């Protein structure tokens, strides 16, 4: 028995589709069971069915049953494609949100810098062997991006800093505009 896929969109992946790509994938699903020639023949039968005499037309009942099964499969495929289009858009929005979160961290690090972290060795309780201090790797410090710079002896606002502020506002608007579905999926994907 031929079964159709439930979905072609994996919300845990980073692979999204265009509407055309989704339509092509679902068309291929239909072709698993209904060859193109059979689909064409059934459409032709549907178009002339009203003019045919069920008593005299050869295989009328068989063609009618096949047409009903084809229409049911076509409706199922369509409903799954529509569901996939929604899932695909959710994935696109989620990936944009995740990218905005990463970009926000990068910009904040660039603008604010960070303090140096000194290496700390792992420490264990001598009696229980339990770790009381996890190992902390050293991290070099980063100087914050200067707000003002000197250009030809004059102090001016740093254009790189101003661009970072503009970028930060843009990514923050993406983050703030996330739907509850996107936030739920981001949470699921990060676990």
C-alpha positions, 0 to 999 in steps of 0.5 A, a space after each residue: 500500500 502506498 502511503 503519503 508523507 505527513 510533512 516535508 518540513 522539519 521544524 528542527 532543521 534549517 532547511 526551508 522551501 519556496 512555495 514552488 518547491 513545496 508544491 513540487 514535493 507534494 506533486 511527487 507524493 501524488 505521483 507515487 500512487 497516481 501516474 501522470 497518465 492515470 491522472 490525466 485520464 481521470 481528469 478527462 473522465 471527470 470532464 465528460 462523466 455527466 454526458 456518459 451513460 453509466 449503463 453502456 460506458 465500459 468500466 464506468 463504475 470502476 472509473 468512477 470509483 478510481 476518480 473518487 479515490 483520486 479526488 480524496 488523495 488529491 484533497 489529502 495532499 492539498 491539505 498537507 501541502 497547506 499545512 506544510 506552507 504554514 510550518 515552512 513560514 514558521 520555520 522561516 520566522 524562527 530562523 530569522 529570530 535565531 539569527 537576530 538573537 545571534 546578531 544582537 549578541 555579536 553587536 552587544 559584544 562589539 559595542 560593550 566589550 567584555 572583561 577578561 576571564 581568568 582560567 580556573 581549574 576544576 576543583 573537587 571535594 576531597 571526601 566525596 569527589 564531587 566537583 565544587 568548581 567547574 573548569 573555566 577556560 580563559 577568555 581574552 577581554 575585548 575593548 568596547 567600541 569607542 563612541 567617539 573617534 578622532 578624525 583630523 584632530 576633531 572628535 566625531 561620533 564613530 560611524 561604526 558605532 552608529 551603524 552598530 546602533 542602527 543594526 541593533 535596533 533592526 534586530 531588536 525589532 525582529 526579536 520583539 515582533 516574534 510570535 508565541 509560536 516562534 518563541 515556543 519553537 525557538 525554545 524547543 530547538 534550543 533544548 
